[in-house]
Amino acid sequence: MHAMQYEITLPADYAMGIIHERVATRGHLLDDFPGLGLKAYLVREREAGSPVNQYAPFYLWAGPEGMNSFLWGPGFQGIVNDFGRPVVQHWTGLAYEEGPASASAPAAATRRRTALGEAVPPGEAVAEAVDRHAREARRDGVVASALAVDPRHWELLAFTLWADAEVPAGEGERFRVLHLSAPGRGALGAGRRRW
């Protein structure tokens, strides 16, 4: 599994309805994209209390083939044509869990980044994080949750989809989910992965 996200930060006075319309008319195009586990079409909006207007879709890929097909194909080129070429962040997947609210359509998402300190060996820190992630994914309101790592920056990423727009405090950066494409969600795994 691979996690991927790019963020397009827009002007403070940008009409976010343009992004809503874009997702409403184009979001379904990835509903059956080969290799895609899920794509959450995420936004943050100043009028809803965010510090920025931002379009920041988040992807979970079953493997690199689907991710590469998207990045080098017409889907991502549409983003490049309309907004310029954004930095694409990506992480190696560690765990994926379906939550108690897995049958619900997600209304919100959170992203939490945590540095892996040097005091604990990376293998131990990752094992602890995977165990903690399995427990956190069982909380009320969780639709699904993924844990990934960026070994370049030694950073853990916890991404969670929530059934309710109001998520618990302290979960990290909050986003609104406009649409979810999830053609390969079932292939992402039904629990922790061992390496």
N, C-alpha and C positions, 0 to 999 in steps of 0.2 A: 504494500500500500504506500502511496505517495500523497502528501498533502501539498496544496498549491494555492497561492493567493496573490492577487495584485490589487493595488489600491489606487483609485483615481480620485484625487482630492480636487474638488470643484470650487469655484469662487463662492464667497459668502452669499452673494445675491443670485446664485444660479437657480433656475427654476427646476427643482427636483422632479417635478411632474414629467419632465423630458425623460428622466431615467425610469420612472414608473411606467411610462408608455413604452419605452424600449423593452423593458422586461416583459410587459404584458403582450407585446407583439412578437418578440423574438425568443423569449424564455423557453417555450416549448420545443425549440429546435434541437435542444440537447436532451430531450426526454428519452431518447433511445440511442444516445451516442455510444459507440463501442468502447469498452474499457473504462467508462466513467462510472464510478461508484455513486457519487452524488455531487451536485453543484448547488450551493445555497447562494441565491442572488441577494446580496446583502447591501444595505445602505445605512448611513448615519446622516442625520439631518439636523441642521442648526435649529430649525423651528421646533424640533422635538427635544432640544436640550443638549445636543451633541456640540462639541467645540468646532466641528467641521461638517461641511457637506461632502459626502464621500460615497462612491460606488466601489464596493470591495468584495467581489464574488470569491467564494471559497470552494475549493474542489478537493475531493478525495478520489484518487485513481487507483484501480485495482493493480495496475502495473505501469511501467514507463511507456509502453506502446501507445496506449490511449492518450496519455498526456502529450507525447510527442506529436501524435496525429492532430491533436487540437492546436498545439502551439504553432505548428508549421502549416496549418490549414486555413481555410477561409473563416472559421469561427473567430479565432484570435485576430486575424487580419482585419476583421470588422472593427474590433476595439482599436487597433493601431490606426486605421483610417480615420476614426471619429475622434480619438483622444490622444494620439501619439503612442509611442511604444513604452508601456509602463515596466517598471522593475517587477519581475515575477519571482516571488519568494517561494521556496519549496523546502519541504522537510521529509525525512524518511519516517514512514509510519511505524509506530510501536504497538498500538492497540486500538481496537474499535469495539464499542459496546452499544447495543440497542438499550434504551432506557425504558422505564415503566410506562411512559407516554408514547411509545414507538408508533402506535396506530394514529396518532394525532399529526396534523399538519403543523410544522413549526412556525411560530410567530416571531421568535427572536433567536439570536445566537450570541454567544460570548466567546471571546478569544483571550486566553491568558498565556503570557510568555513568562518563563522563569529561567533564569541563568542556572546552569549546572556549575556549582562552585567547585573549586579545586581541592577542597578539604576531603571530599569523598571520591573514591575511584568511580569513573564513569559507569561501569557495569553495575555497581551497587546503587548509584543514584538513579539510574534508569529502572532497575528492578523495583526500587521503592516507589518510583513514580507510576509504574504500571500497576502495582498493587493499589495505590491510592486512587488511581483513575478508575479501576474496577469498582471500588466502593462508591466513588462520587457519581458514577454513571447510574447507580441504582436510586438516586434521589428522586423524589416526586417532581414531576414536570419535565424530566429529561426525555427528549425524543431519541436522541442518539449523541454519542460523544466519541471523539477521536483524540489520541495522544500521539505526538510525533516529535522528532528531534532534528535539530540542525547541528551537525557535528563541526561545521565551520566556525560557528559562533558559540558552540556548546550551550544551546538554548532548547528548552522543552516548550512545546506548544500544546495547550489543551484547548480544543474547540468543541463547543457544546451547542446543540440545537435544543430549544425550549418550546414547549407547547403554548405557554403564556407569554404575552409581551412583557410582563413585569417579571424580571428574573431576580433571584436573590442577590443581595449586595455582596460585593467583594469577589465577584466572578470574573472580573477583567473588563475589557472593552466590550461594549454592547452594540449590537446591530439589529436592525429590523430585517426580517426575511420576507422578500417580495414574492419569491417562487422557489420551489425545490424541484430540480430534475434529479431523479434517483434511479436510473435504469439498472445499475449494478449494485445497489445498496446491499442486497442479500449476499453478494460475493465478498463484501468487505470483511466478513468474519463475524462469528457469534461470540467473541470473547477475546481474551488476551492472546497475544502471539508470543511464542517462545523462540528464542534465537539460540 
